[in-house]
Amino acid sequence: MRRILRLFLVVFVIFPFLAVSGVYAAPESLAPLVKKLVPAVVNISTKQVVKVKQQSPFGDPQMDQFFYHFFGGAPQREQVRQSLGSGFIISSDGYILTNNHVVDKARDIKVALADGRVFEAKLVGKSPDIDIALIKIDVAGLPSVALGDSDAAEVGDTVVAIGNPFGLSHTVTSGIISAKGRVIGIGPYDNLIQTDAAINPGNSGGPLFNSNGEVVGINTVIIASGQNLGFAVPITMVKEVLPSIKAKGRPDMGWLGVSAQPLTPDLAAAVGLAEPIGALITGVVKDSPAAKAGLQRGDVIVELDGRKILDPSELPRMVAFGHIGKTVTLKVIRQGKQLELKAVIEMKPEEKSK
């Protein structure tokens, strides 16, 4: 009888009181936020030209190999492939952000707005290393979204993804930020936001919004064998290079001129470090900022301008953004001794020629 009384009190007295008092309340609907954001999200369809090997002339692998050995490699032909993706309008005059892989090598780019209108788009600029692209449609007065601060976003924050998965226009999913700073090997500047908001093929290039309706990431990649594992490029990184992409068609990114690898416990002990942290230099490019600063193969960079380097994947990101032309201080361990070297960061060479 007492158990029944307790249950009655909890269900009919305590829960209603908490709900009324605001201590316990059902989550608010995302509908008002979604209605505001959907008009600025676009669907992107492209025709991409790819080269594929022609069919075997003999139908026998050994005969084919013999023929190609004497008469050259397997011939290739161009094939037009259609693909779908997403994007979002960042200014009322038609500038749209998306992934580079959505529009890469595209012969035609078509943008479909939420109101059903379809426009031809042109490529303004791109960064394959970050997997972003800026395209434009010649229309004025468009709805746009604000770019937020992904650095301020925290694990556990509510996020909303809107995109074009499997061609299903303006699909909305929600979840949380599951992790930040993920490195999964898709590029030299991996620093991805992980989310459990459902992301599928066709969501690429679409926005990841915070609860204020600001873009905190560009949905980029999924792990096909996993569930609720989606990744987005942090928008703060994108904002660093967006002005140069818009003005020049490519990003201005800093360059030190080294290759590096992680330290094992044995290597750390050999160079005089108590733990395996830092970037072990395995190569220095001739006439690079690193070479001019005196960096050598076998050095371990443990700090850049006072910021600790725990893993070599952090070094390219630290150098790439906001440092071109600036002098940085590198704390280096060389044969058990600590040195401080000064390096003047230059523009990444391959970016100069693009």
Summary of the structure (lengths in Angstrom):
residues: 354
radius of gyration: 25.6
end to end distance: 79.5
largest distance: 92.5
contacts: 1105
relative contact order: 0.10
helix: 24%
strand: 37%
